[in-house]
């Protein structure tokens, strides 16, 4: 009887895992057209990064006030590495959604288009 109960519980658990279930993080889609700094990256920087990475005393000495600064930080790997690092994320409040982080990867892959 115990074996039947265990088997039944196992079958219920297995059947509750449907093939149609995909976590939201894995359904990230890239927007149509090329990812550009002006359209996609700049708004993210403005809303999530600029408060710590501007003015006379930016955190970690990293300025992200304009295209050239963001591109340089991305090209040297520091920006993209930090926004994807769960142990030491940027912003320090935690990882941005995957859909946001993927935009930086696409921007990089497409040659850092400005507009």
C-alpha positions in Angstrom: 0.0 0.0 0.0 2.8 2.4 0.9 4.4 1.7 -2.5 1.2 2.5 -4.3 0.9 5.8 -2.4 4.5 6.8 -3.2 4.0 5.9 -6.8 0.8 7.9 -6.9 2.4 10.9 -5.3 5.3 10.7 -7.8 3.0 10.5 -10.7 1.1 13.5 -9.5 4.3 15.5 -9.1 5.5 14.5 -12.6 2.2 15.2 -14.3 2.1 18.6 -12.7 5.2 19.6 -14.6 3.8 20.4 -18.0 5.9 20.9 -21.1 4.1 24.2 -21.6 5.5 25.7 -18.4 8.4 28.0 -19.1 9.6 30.4 -16.5 9.2 34.1 -17.4 12.9 34.6 -17.4 13.4 32.1 -20.2 10.8 33.7 -22.5 12.8 36.8 -23.1 12.4 38.2 -26.6 14.6 40.7 -28.4 12.7 43.7 -29.8 12.3 43.8 -33.6 15.1 45.7 -35.3 18.5 46.5 -34.0 19.1 47.3 -30.3 20.5 50.9 -30.1 21.9 53.0 -27.4 19.4 55.9 -27.9 16.2 53.7 -28.1 17.0 50.8 -25.7 20.1 51.3 -23.5 20.0 55.0 -22.6 16.6 54.7 -20.9 17.8 51.8 -18.8 21.0 53.7 -17.8 18.9 56.8 -17.0 16.5 54.9 -14.8 18.8 52.4 -13.1 22.4 53.5 -13.2 22.8 57.3 -13.5 22.0 58.1 -9.9 25.2 56.4 -8.8 27.4 56.8 -12.0 27.3 60.5 -12.7 28.6 63.9 -11.4 32.0 64.5 -9.8 32.2 61.3 -7.7 30.7 58.3 -9.5 30.7 55.0 -7.7 33.8 52.8 -8.6 34.9 55.7 -10.8 32.6 54.6 -13.5 30.8 57.4 -15.4 27.8 56.4 -17.4 26.5 59.8 -18.5 26.8 59.4 -22.3 27.1 57.0 -25.2 30.9 56.9 -25.2 31.1 56.2 -21.5 28.5 53.5 -21.5 30.1 51.9 -24.7 33.6 52.0 -23.2 32.4 50.4 -20.0 30.5 47.7 -22.0 33.4 47.0 -24.3 35.8 46.5 -21.5 33.4 44.0 -20.1 32.9 45.6 -16.7 29.3 46.9 -17.3 27.9 43.7 -18.8 29.7 41.5 -16.3 28.3 43.4 -13.4 24.7 43.6 -14.6 24.8 39.8 -15.0 26.6 39.0 -11.7 24.2 37.7 -9.1 26.9 37.8 -6.4 27.8 41.5 -7.0 25.1 42.9 -9.2 24.8 46.4 -10.7 22.6 48.0 -9.6 23.5 47.0 -6.1 19.8 46.5 -5.3 19.8 43.3 -7.4 19.8 41.9 -10.9 17.7 43.7 -13.5 15.2 41.5 -15.3 16.7 39.2 -17.8 14.8 40.9 -20.6 16.6 44.1 -19.7 20.0 42.5 -19.4 19.6 40.7 -22.8 19.3 44.2 -24.4 22.9 44.9 -23.4 24.1 41.6 -24.9 22.3 42.3 -28.1 23.6 45.9 -28.2 27.1 44.5 -27.8 26.6 41.7 -30.4 25.4 44.3 -33.0 28.4 46.6 -32.6 27.2 49.1 -30.0 24.9 51.1 -32.4 24.2 54.6 -31.2 20.9 55.3 -32.9 
